[in-house]
């Protein structure tokens, strides 16, 4: 953690609330020439440079020209073991798992391999301005040890868990209800609450866990009330039919999780592409969240996420890359695809709503909005610097832009890792673009 006071000067933009709730104009704060003051890894103050500069005598000020400072991006659903199989051709969800995912995850039995991939994975997140993520490990507990060891070195706020999977998967990749419970419990004791790390109970999805395993997953959540729960829900129509066959006694896919006490605050369900109104209502009333994963949903042909429907029900929604089915670590690229998903449904995604989804909305989905998501004093100093001249095209487009809204939208359409000039975690620079 940084123990010094330091100030950063640039244009500064952060979300204050959900535009869908308070309206666009009330949803953000912007300083054309701003100062972000950091002290001991936390936000001390944010405001206009003209007001704050006279109070900063003797404090080092890092000045970024033609740049925008925003809170760090938050990824509410991603698989670190799938880093090496991103962009694998030609399958939809269930065949894709069998063809690519399971053989790739087998390698994470080797902790040295897991550590190598975890380091690459975290470097990619930081290169893309993502400072917090909700992360799947593999079924192997050593994969989670390797991930947390790498994240702890960088003092990152990360959430991860060991996959629970005791059926409908290759023998080399399954645990048992009992071993999954015991291994998860040991990992929780070792890592949950250490530094800025949190643990997520992680059944892959209902088809790969027996009722006995789901029951023990619910037991873990009862034993450690501030844990996360992370799984998949209603991504693909064939998957939904399979769940009906495996759990005929339950009234729907979400009800499988609900029955086993896997639903509530800090429960995050990836995808939710094909949810009915009753399921949306239940997610909202329990305080559960859904991760919107546009690049993955398009890549696997899963369908179009109905953001407006979930919003109308009051469901918490975060943004996820879902690497490796997702095609980019960049949340700017996620927002690019999210805009198109909305367009295909005859709807729009406002640029300030995009900012909210990638920052404060993700923090809200993860119940970390007291720590992350904007620059209110006391929050973790996780932020990034976006470069208005990152590429010749972005630079030229910015010269044509006549408003903040236009600049922000152009960044989400044209930006990727090249737009991220620098990334900070707890006030410390953890990535600088070469």
BELBELSUL-V619052 format. One record per pair of residues at least 6 apart in sequence whose C-alpha atoms are under 8 Angstrom apart, sorted by the first residue. I is the first residue (numbers start at 1). GAP is how many residues later the second one is. D is the distance in whole Angstrom. If there is no record, write none. Layout:
<<I,GAP,D> <I,GAP,D>>
This chain:
<<1,39,6> <1,40,6> <1,154,7> <1,425,6> <1,426,7> <1,427,7> <2,37,7> <2,38,5> <2,39,5> <2,424,7> <2,425,6> <2,426,6> <3,36,7> <3,37,4> <3,38,7> <4,35,6> <4,36,6> <5,32,7> <5,33,6> <5,34,5> <5,35,7> <5,54,7> <5,55,8> <6,31,6> <6,32,5> <6,33,7> <6,53,6> <6,54,5> <6,55,6> <6,56,8> <7,28,6> <7,29,6> <7,30,4> <7,31,6> <7,52,7> <7,53,6> <7,54,5> <7,55,6> <8,27,6> <8,28,5> <8,29,6> <8,53,6> <8,54,5> <8,55,6> <8,56,8> <9,24,7> <9,25,6> <9,26,5> <9,27,7> <9,40,7> <9,52,7> <9,53,6> <9,54,5> <9,55,6> <10,22,7> <10,23,6> <10,24,5> <10,25,7> <10,53,6> <10,54,5> <10,55,6> <10,56,7> <10,57,6> <10,58,6> <10,59,6> <11,19,8> <11,20,6> <11,21,5> <11,22,5> <11,23,5> <11,55,8> <11,56,6> <11,57,5> <11,58,6> <12,18,6> <12,19,5> <12,20,7> <12,21,7> <12,22,6> <12,23,7> <12,24,8> <12,56,6> <12,57,5> <12,58,6> <13,15,7> <13,16,6> <13,17,5> <13,18,7> <13,55,7> <13,56,6> <13,57,5> <14,14,6> <14,15,6> <14,16,7> <14,56,6> <14,57,6> <14,341,8> <14,359,8> <14,360,5> <14,361,7> <15,12,6> <15,13,4> <15,14,6> <15,337,8> <15,340,7> <15,341,6> <15,344,8> <15,345,6> <15,358,7> <15,359,6> <16,10,8> <16,11,5> <16,12,5> <16,13,7> <16,344,8> <16,358,7> <17,9,8> <17,10,5> <17,11,7> <17,339,7> <17,343,7> <18,9,6> <18,335,7> <18,338,6> <18,343,7> <19,6,8> <19,7,7> <19,8,5> <19,333,7> <19,334,6> <19,337,8> <20,291,8> <20,333,8> <24,328,7> <24,329,8> <27,325,8> <28,324,7> <31,16,7> <31,17,6> <32,16,8> <33,15,6> <33,16,6> <33,17,8> <34,12,7> <34,13,6> <34,14,4> <34,15,5> <35,10,8> <35,11,6> <35,12,6> <35,13,6> <35,14,5> <35,17,7> <35,18,8> <36,7,7> <36,8,8> <36,9,6> <36,10,5> <36,11,7> <37,6,6> <37,7,5> <37,8,5> <37,9,6> <38,6,5> <38,7,7> <38,343,7> <38,389,7> <39,388,8> <40,386,8> <40,387,7> <41,339,6> <41,340,5> <41,384,8> <41,385,4> <41,386,4> <41,387,7> <42,335,7> <42,336,6> <42,337,5> <42,338,5> <42,339,5> <42,384,6> <42,385,7> <43,332,6> <43,333,7> <43,334,5> <43,335,5> <43,336,5> <43,337,6> <43,338,5> <44,333,5> <44,334,6> <45,330,8> <45,331,7> <45,332,6> <46,329,7> <46,330,8> <46,331,8> <66,321,6> <66,322,5> <66,323,7> <67,318,6> <67,319,5> <67,320,5> <67,321,5> <68,317,6> <68,318,5> <68,319,7> <68,320,7> <69,314,7> <69,315,6> <69,316,5> <69,317,6> <70,304,8> <70,313,6> <70,314,6> <70,315,7> <70,316,8> <71,288,6> <71,301,8> <71,302,6> <71,303,6> <71,304,7> <71,311,6> <71,312,4> <71,313,6> <72,57,6> <72,58,6> <72,59,5> <72,60,8> <72,287,7> <72,301,7> <72,310,5> <72,311,4> <72,312,6> <72,351,8> <72,352,8> <73,56,6> <73,57,4> <73,58,6> <73,59,7> <73,258,7> <73,285,5> <73,286,5> <73,300,8> <73,310,8> <74,56,6> <74,57,6> <74,58,5> <74,59,6> <74,245,7> <74,284,6> <74,285,6> <74,288,6> <74,289,7> <74,299,8> <75,55,7> <75,57,6> <75,58,4> <75,59,6> <75,243,8> <75,244,6> <75,245,5> <75,246,7> <75,256,8> <75,283,7> <75,287,7> <76,57,6> <76,58,5> <76,59,8> <76,192,8> <76,215,6> <76,242,6> <76,243,6> <76,244,5> <76,245,8> <76,286,6> <76,289,8> <76,290,8> <77,56,7> <77,57,5> <77,58,6> <77,59,8> <77,193,6> <77,214,6> <77,216,8> <77,242,7> <77,243,5> <77,244,6> <77,245,5> <78,55,7> <78,56,6> <78,57,5> <78,58,6> <78,242,7> <78,243,6> <78,244,4> <78,245,5> <78,246,8> <79,56,6> <79,57,5> <79,58,6> <79,243,6> <79,244,6> <79,245,7> <80,37,8> <80,38,7> <80,41,6> <80,55,7> <80,56,6> <80,57,6> <80,243,7> <80,244,8> <81,23,7> <81,24,6> <81,27,7> <81,33,8> <81,36,7> <81,37,8> <81,55,8> <81,56,6> <81,57,6> <82,19,7> <82,22,7> <82,23,7> <82,241,6> <82,242,5> <83,34,7> <83,38,7> <83,240,7> <83,241,6> <84,20,8> <84,33,8> <84,240,8> <85,15,7> <85,16,8> <85,19,7> <85,239,6> <86,237,6> <86,238,4> <86,239,6> <86,240,7> <86,241,6> <87,237,7> <87,238,7> <87,239,8> <87,240,6> <88,12,7> <88,237,8> <90,6,8> <91,209,7> <92,208,5> <92,209,6> <92,210,7> <93,143,7> <93,146,8> <93,207,6> <93,209,8> <94,145,7> <102,67,8> <102,68,7> <102,71,7> <105,33,6> <105,68,8> <106,66,7> <106,67,6> <107,6,7> <107,7,8> <108,6,5> <108,30,7> <108,32,7> <108,34,8> <108,35,6> <109,31,6> <109,33,7> <109,34,7> <110,32,8> <111,31,6> <111,32,6> <111,35,7> <114,28,8> <114,29,5> <114,32,6> <114,33,7> <115,28,8> <115,31,5> <115,32,7> <115,35,7> <118,28,7> <118,29,5> <118,32,7> <119,28,8> <119,31,6> <122,28,8> <122,29,7> <123,308,8> <124,205,7> <125,6,7> <125,204,6> <125,205,8> <126,297,6> <126,304,7> <126,305,6> <127,290,6> <127,293,7> <127,295,8> <127,296,7> <127,304,6> <127,305,8> <127,306,7> <128,201,6> <128,202,5> <128,203,7> <128,288,7> <128,289,5> <128,290,8> <128,292,6> <129,201,8> <129,254,8> <129,255,6> <129,288,8> <129,291,6> <129,293,8> <129,294,6> <130,200,8> <130,201,8> <131,25,7> <131,26,7> <131,251,6> <131,252,8> <131,292,8> <131,293,8> <131,294,6> <132,24,7> <132,25,5> <132,26,5> <132,27,8> <133,24,8> <133,25,5> <133,26,6> <134,24,7> <134,25,5> <134,26,6> <134,96,8> <135,23,8> <135,24,6> <135,25,5> <135,26,7> <136,24,6> <136,25,6> <136,26,7> <136,27,7> <136,66,7> <136,94,8> <137,6,6> <137,7,6> <137,10,8> <137,23,7> <137,24,6> <137,25,5> <137,26,6> <138,6,8> <138,24,6> <138,25,5> <139,23,5> <139,24,4> <139,25,6> <139,26,7> <139,34,6> <139,35,7> <139,36,7> <140,22,7> <140,23,7> <141,21,6> <141,42,6> <141,43,8> <141,46,7> <143,19,7> <144,16,7> <144,17,6> <144,18,6> <144,43,8> <145,42,8> <148,10,8> <148,12,8> <148,43,7> <148,49,7> <151,6,8> <151,7,7> <152,43,7> <152,44,8> <152,45,7> <154,271,8> <154,276,7> <155,40,7> <155,41,7> <155,270,7> <155,271,7> <156,40,6> <156,41,7> <156,269,6> <156,270,8> <157,39,5> <157,40,5> <157,41,8> <158,38,7> <158,39,5> <158,40,6> <159,38,6> <159,39,5> <159,40,5> <159,41,6> <159,69,8> <160,38,7> <160,39,5> <160,40,5> <161,23,8> <161,38,6> <161,39,5> <161,40,6> <161,41,6> <162,22,7> <162,38,8> <162,39,7> <162,40,6> <163,38,8> <163,39,5> <163,40,6> <163,41,6> <164,10,8> <164,11,7> <164,13,8> <164,16,6> <164,38,6> <164,39,4> <164,40,6> <164,44,8> <164,45,7> <164,49,8> <165,8,8> <165,9,5> <165,10,6> <165,11,7> <165,15,8> <165,38,6> <165,39,6> <165,43,5> <165,44,5> <166,8,5> <166,9,5> <166,10,5> <166,11,6> <166,42,6> <166,43,5> <166,44,7> <166,47,7> <167,7,7> <167,40,8> <167,41,5> <167,42,6> <167,43,7> <168,39,7> <168,40,5> <168,41,8> <169,39,7> <176,37,7> <177,33,8> <177,35,6> <177,36,4> <177,37,8> <177,39,7> <178,35,7> <178,38,8> <180,33,8> <181,32,8> <181,35,6> <181,36,7> <181,39,7> <184,17,7> <185,35,7> <187,12,8> <188,11,6> <191,6,7> <191,7,7> <191,8,7> <192,6,5> <192,7,5> <192,35,8> <193,6,8> <198,29,7> <198,30,8> <199,28,6> <199,29,6> <200,27,6> <200,28,4> <200,29,5> <200,30,6> <201,16,7> <201,19,8> <201,20,7> <201,26,7> <201,27,6> <201,28,5> <201,29,6> <202,27,6> <202,28,5> <202,29,6> <203,6,7> <203,11,7> <203,14,8> <203,27,7> <203,28,6> <204,27,5> <204,28,7> <205,26,6> <205,27,5> <205,28,7> <206,26,8> <206,37,7> <206,47,8> <206,50,7> <206,51,8> <207,35,7> <207,36,6> <207,39,7> <211,49,8> <214,43,8> <214,46,6> <214,48,8> <215,45,5> <215,46,8> <217,43,8> <217,45,7> <218,42,6> <218,43,5> <218,44,5> <221,6,6> <221,7,8> <221,8,8> <221,41,8> <226,40,8> <227,39,7> <228,38,5> <228,39,6> <228,40,8> <229,33,7> <229,34,8> <229,37,6> <229,38,4> <229,39,6> <230,37,6> <230,38,5> <230,39,6> <230,40,8> <231,37,7> <231,38,5> <231,39,6> <232,37,5> <232,38,5> <232,39,7> <232,40,8> <233,20,7> <233,21,7> <233,36,6> <233,37,6> <233,38,6> <233,39,5> <234,6,6> <234,19,7> <234,37,7> <234,38,5> <234,39,6> <234,40,5> <234,41,7> <235,35,8> <235,36,5> <235,37,6> <235,38,5> <235,39,7> <235,62,8> <235,67,6> <235,68,8> <236,37,8> <236,38,8> <236,66,5> <236,67,7> <237,37,8> <237,65,8> <240,13,7> <243,10,6> <244,6,8> <244,8,7> <244,9,7> <247,9,7> <250,6,6> <254,25,7> <257,6,6> <263,20,8> <263,23,7> <263,25,6> <264,19,8> <264,22,5> <264,23,5> <264,24,5> <265,21,7> <265,22,5> <265,23,5> <265,24,8> <265,102,8> <266,21,8> <266,22,6> <266,23,7> <266,99,7> <266,100,6> <266,101,6> <267,21,5> <267,22,6> <268,20,6> <268,21,5> <268,22,6> <268,23,7> <268,97,8> <268,98,8> <269,19,8> <269,20,6> <269,21,5> <269,22,6> <270,20,6> <270,21,5> <270,22,7> <270,23,7> <270,50,8> <271,19,7> <271,20,6> <271,21,5> <271,22,6> <271,26,8> <271,34,8> <272,18,6> <272,19,8> <272,20,8> <272,33,7> <273,29,7> <273,30,6> <273,31,6> <273,32,5> <273,33,7> <274,29,8> <274,31,8> <280,30,6> <280,33,6> <280,35,7> <281,32,6> <281,33,8> <281,34,8> <283,6,7> <283,32,6> <284,29,6> <284,30,5> <284,31,4> <284,32,7> <287,28,7> <287,29,7> <288,27,7> <288,28,7> <288,77,8> <289,26,6> <289,27,5> <289,28,6> <289,29,7> <289,76,5> <289,77,8> <290,25,7> <290,26,6> <290,27,5> <290,28,6> <290,75,8> <291,26,6> <291,27,5> <291,28,5> <291,29,6> <292,13,7> <292,25,7> <292,26,6> <292,27,5> <292,28,6> <293,26,6> <293,27,5> <293,28,5> <293,29,6> <293,33,7> <293,41,7> <294,10,8> <294,11,8> <294,26,8> <294,27,7> <294,32,8> <294,40,6> <294,41,8> <294,43,6> <294,44,5> <294,47,7> <295,26,7> <295,27,8> <295,30,8> <295,31,5> <295,32,6> <295,33,7> <295,38,8> <295,39,6> <295,42,6> <295,43,8> <296,25,7> <296,26,6> <296,27,7> <296,29,5> <296,30,4> <296,31,7> <297,6,6> <297,7,7> <297,29,8> <298,6,8> <299,26,7> <299,27,7> <299,28,7> <300,25,7> <304,37,6> <304,38,8> <304,40,8> <304,41,8> <305,36,7> <305,37,8> <306,36,8> <307,35,8> <310,6,8> <310,7,8> <311,6,8> <316,45,8> <316,48,7> <316,49,5> <317,40,7> <317,44,7> <317,45,7> <317,48,6> <318,39,6> <318,40,7> <318,43,6> <318,44,4> <318,45,8> <318,46,8> <318,47,6> <319,12,8> <319,15,8> <319,38,6> <319,39,6> <319,42,8> <319,43,6> <320,11,8> <320,14,8> <321,6,8> <321,7,7> <321,8,6> <321,9,7> <321,10,7> <321,13,6> <323,6,7> <328,6,7> <330,86,6> <330,87,6> <331,27,7> <331,85,8> <332,79,7> <332,80,5> <332,81,7> <332,83,6> <332,84,6> <333,79,7> <333,80,7> <333,82,7> <333,83,6> <335,19,6> <335,77,6> <335,78,8> <336,76,6> <336,77,5> <336,78,8> <338,11,8> <339,9,7> <339,10,5> <342,6,6> <342,7,7> <351,54,6> <351,57,6> <351,58,5> <351,61,8> <352,53,7> <352,56,8> <356,6,8> <359,13,8> <359,14,5> <359,15,7> <360,9,7> <360,12,7> <360,13,4> <360,14,6> <361,12,7> <362,11,7> <363,6,5> <363,9,6> <363,10,5> <364,9,8> <370,9,7> <371,7,8> <371,8,5> <371,9,6> <372,7,6> <372,8,6> <372,10,7> <375,6,8> <380,45,8> <380,46,6> <380,47,8> <381,43,7> <381,44,6> <381,45,5> <381,46,5> <382,41,8> <382,42,5> <382,43,4> <382,44,5> <382,45,6> <383,40,6> <383,41,5> <383,42,7> <384,36,7> <384,37,8> <384,38,6> <384,39,4> <384,40,6> <385,35,6> <385,36,5> <385,37,5> <385,38,7> <386,33,5> <386,34,5> <386,35,6> <386,36,8> <387,32,5> <387,33,6> <387,34,6> <388,6,7> <388,7,6> <388,10,7> <388,31,7> <389,6,4> <389,30,8> <390,28,6> <390,29,5> <390,30,8> <390,31,8> <391,27,7> <391,28,8> <394,16,8> <394,17,7> <394,20,7> <394,21,8> <397,13,7> <398,9,6> <398,12,8> <401,6,6> <411,8,8> <418,15,8> <420,13,7> <421,11,6> <421,12,5> <422,7,7> <422,8,8> <422,9,5> <422,10,4> <422,11,6> <423,6,6> <423,7,6> <423,8,5> <423,9,7> <424,6,5> <424,7,7>>
